[in-house]
Amino acid sequence: MKITVLGSGSSAGTPVIGCQCRVCHSENIKNKRTRCSSMITTDDGLNILIDTSPDFKYQAMRESIQKVDAVLFTHHHADHCHGIDDLRAFCQKYKMPIPIYANEGTMAELKLKFNYAIREESRFWETPVLQDHIAQSPIIIGDNEIIPLPVIHGKMEILGYRLGNFAYITDVSEIPESTISLLKGVDLLLLDCLRFEPHFSHFGFKQSIEISQKINPKRTFFIHMTHDIEYDAVSSELPENIFLAYDGLQLVTT
């Protein structure tokens, strides 16, 4: 199974519009972060997308993505779903609808925002054709069993996801103990790490390290980072087996 980090940035991306900080003007490509999203390529050849960021078209072209077989939505905030219209290209190419998964609250919001796209197929493919499914455990896509992971984002319950020994948790301020138990045995974890200072709806740097050490995967990669996080400087401060993700990073699990 291959994981491709399509975007490792927070809602503003990096560089931030109008910002003059050293990270935003860095020449290090690993400091250039599009909005947060990842792709799982499964052993049976399926491409399962996690979220559709506003940068999804650019990400898809950069990584030469040829198909999307399903989308797992973590939540409905703009930086995680406003690229949904670019799924149209895959629906048009294959003349097939794309199933999307989310919890009830997120799906209700997606239907409000994108009701034109969440519809029954017809002979026309001028918009995305998306089939809605409430993410209940387990989700079965092809030969793959996916476990939704309820977490707290501020005052809202959203979802992370686990597939085999890989787990993905973005935009999180609290992980309930019931979800911690669902993470036992994870080898690879992609985890929210917004910035150094605490935030009411995200893990900060210290919290991300603490929760990674509690879950204790073989490898953790931090995602959803602001321009506070300079890749080289912060990488040198991380504990063993904890790393910073970057756009285009590819990881393989067994």
WOMO-V831661 format. One record per residue. N is the residue number from 1. RES is the residue in three letters. SS is DSSP state (a for helix, b for strand, c for the rest). PSI is psi in radians with two decimals (999 if undefined). NEAR is the number of other ideal C-beta (glycine too) atoms within 10 Angstrom. Layout:
N RES SS PSI NEAR
N RES SS PSI NEAR
This chain:
1 MET c 2.34 18
2 LYS b 2.39 14
3 ILE b 2.20 21
4 THR b 2.12 20
5 VAL b 1.83 24
6 LEU b -0.73 27
7 GLY b 2.39 29
8 SER c 0.15 31
9 GLY b 2.95 28
10 SER c -2.92 27
11 SER c -0.49 17
12 ALA c -0.24 15
13 GLY c 3.02 23
14 THR b 2.17 25
15 PRO c 2.71 18
16 VAL c 2.43 17
17 ILE c 2.19 7
18 GLY c -0.05 6
19 CYS c 2.48 13
20 GLN c 0.23 8
21 CYS c 2.88 13
22 ARG c -0.52 11
23 VAL c -0.75 22
24 CYS c -0.45 17
25 HIS c 0.22 11
26 SER c 2.54 17
27 GLU c -0.08 6
28 ASN c 2.05 11
29 ILE a -0.44 10
30 LYS a -0.13 17
31 ASN a 0.01 23
32 LYS c 1.88 19
33 ARG b 2.09 29
34 THR c 3.00 23
35 ARG b 2.69 28
36 CYS c 2.24 30
37 SER b 2.70 30
38 SER b 2.82 27
39 MET b 2.29 19
40 ILE b 2.17 25
41 THR b 1.96 17
42 THR c 2.95 19
43 ASP c -0.47 13
44 ASP c 0.29 11
45 GLY c 0.25 10
46 LEU c 2.54 16
47 ASN b 1.93 18
48 ILE b 2.00 24
49 LEU b 2.41 27
50 ILE b 1.89 25
51 ASP c 2.71 27
52 THR c 1.57 28
53 SER c 2.87 28
54 PRO c -0.29 21
55 ASP c 0.25 23
56 PHE a -0.69 25
57 LYS a -0.83 14
58 TYR a -0.77 17
59 GLN a -0.76 26
60 ALA a -0.69 22
61 MET a -0.68 11
62 ARG a -0.70 15
63 GLU c 0.10 15
64 SER c 0.80 6
65 ILE c 2.18 18
66 GLN c -0.33 10
67 LYS c 2.74 13
68 VAL c 2.10 23
69 ASP c -0.40 20
70 ALA b 2.78 22
71 VAL b 2.27 22
72 LEU b 2.04 24
73 PHE c 2.30 25
74 THR c -0.75 29
75 HIS c -3.12 22
76 HIS c 0.08 22
77 HIS c 2.64 17
78 ALA a -0.70 12
79 ASP a -0.07 24
80 HIS a -0.11 26
81 CYS a -0.16 25
82 HIS c 0.07 19
83 GLY c 0.23 25
84 ILE a -0.55 24
85 ASP a -0.44 15
86 ASP a -0.09 20
87 LEU a -0.31 24
88 ARG a -0.68 17
89 ALA a -0.66 17
90 PHE a -0.64 21
91 CYS a -0.74 20
92 GLN a -0.74 15
93 LYS a -0.77 12
94 TYR a -0.08 14
95 LYS c 0.81 10
96 MET c 2.46 15
97 PRO c 2.78 18
98 ILE b 2.17 21
99 PRO b 2.43 16
100 ILE b 2.57 27
101 TYR b 2.44 23
102 ALA b 2.87 26
103 ASN c 3.02 20
104 GLU a -0.76 11
105 GLY a -0.77 14
106 THR a -0.75 24
107 MET a -0.66 19
108 ALA a -0.73 13
109 GLU a -0.70 16
110 LEU a -0.66 22
111 LYS a -0.59 16
112 LEU a -0.74 10
113 LYS a -0.65 15
114 PHE c 0.74 21
115 ASN c -0.46 9
116 TYR c -0.38 11
117 ALA c -0.43 19
118 ILE c 1.58 20
119 ARG c 2.99 16
120 GLU c 2.60 7
121 GLU c 2.70 13
122 SER c -2.95 9
123 ARG c -0.06 5
124 PHE c 2.50 8
125 TRP c 0.66 17
126 GLU c -0.20 10
127 THR c 2.92 17
128 PRO c 2.62 24
129 VAL c 1.82 22
130 LEU b 2.34 23
131 GLN b 2.12 15
132 ASP b 2.40 15
133 HIS b 2.30 14
134 ILE b 2.27 12
135 ALA c 1.67 23
136 GLN c 2.54 10
137 SER c 2.34 12
138 PRO c 2.76 13
139 ILE b 2.31 20
140 ILE b 2.08 8
141 ILE b 1.96 20
142 GLY c -2.22 13
143 ASP c 0.25 10
144 ASN b 2.31 18
145 GLU b 2.13 13
146 ILE b 2.29 22
147 ILE b 2.05 18
148 PRO b 2.47 23
149 LEU b 1.72 24
150 PRO b 2.22 16
151 VAL b 2.94 23
152 ILE b 2.28 16
153 HIS b 1.62 20
154 GLY c -1.95 13
155 LYS c 0.17 8
156 MET b 2.42 16
157 GLU b 2.15 15
158 ILE b -2.97 26
159 LEU b 2.42 25
160 GLY b -3.11 26
161 TYR b 2.58 23
162 ARG b 2.30 22
163 LEU b 1.95 22
164 GLY c -2.20 19
165 ASN c 0.34 15
166 PHE b 2.41 21
167 ALA b 2.59 24
168 TYR b 2.09 26
169 ILE b 1.94 26
170 THR c 2.84 30
171 ASP c 1.11 27
172 VAL c 2.39 26
173 SER c -0.22 20
174 GLU b 2.37 14
175 ILE c 1.97 22
176 PRO c 2.69 13
177 GLU a -0.55 6
178 SER a -0.54 9
179 THR a -0.63 22
180 ILE a -0.70 14
181 SER a -0.50 8
182 LEU a -0.18 18
183 LEU c 0.03 20
184 LYS c 2.33 8
185 GLY c 0.06 12
186 VAL c 2.35 19
187 ASP c -0.59 13
188 LEU b 2.17 20
189 LEU b 2.21 25
190 LEU b 2.17 26
191 LEU b 2.41 26
192 ASP b 2.33 29
193 CYS c 1.51 32
194 LEU c -0.91 27
195 ARG c -3.08 17
196 PHE c -0.74 13
197 GLU c 2.53 10
198 PRO c 2.71 13
199 HIS c 2.55 16
200 PHE c -0.35 8
201 SER c 0.17 17
202 HIS c 2.68 21
203 PHE c 2.42 27
204 GLY c 3.14 17
205 PHE a -0.87 20
206 LYS a -0.76 12
207 GLN a -0.70 19
208 SER a -0.73 24
209 ILE a -0.77 19
210 GLU a -0.78 11
211 ILE a -0.58 21
212 SER a -0.77 22
213 GLN a -0.51 13
214 LYS a -0.78 10
215 ILE a -0.66 19
216 ASN c 0.89 13
217 PRO c 2.93 21
218 LYS c -0.62 11
219 ARG b 2.37 15
220 THR b 2.37 27
221 PHE b 2.22 23
222 PHE b 2.44 25
223 ILE b 3.12 29
224 HIS c 0.87 29
225 MET b 2.48 27
226 THR c -3.12 21
227 HIS c 0.02 22
228 ASP c -0.45 17
229 ILE c 1.89 24
230 GLU c 2.19 19
231 TYR a -0.96 21
232 ASP a -0.78 11
233 ALA a -0.78 10
234 VAL a -0.64 18
235 SER a -0.63 15
236 SER c -0.26 8
237 GLU c -0.07 9
238 LEU c 2.56 16
239 PRO c 2.88 10
240 GLU c 2.40 5
241 ASN c 0.16 12
242 ILE b 2.34 20
243 PHE b 2.89 16
244 LEU b 2.33 22
245 ALA c 2.91 26
246 TYR c 2.79 21
247 ASP c 2.28 26
248 GLY c -0.10 17
249 LEU c 2.30 18
250 GLN b 2.30 11
251 LEU b 2.50 17
252 VAL b 2.35 9
253 THR c 2.84 17
254 THR c 999 8
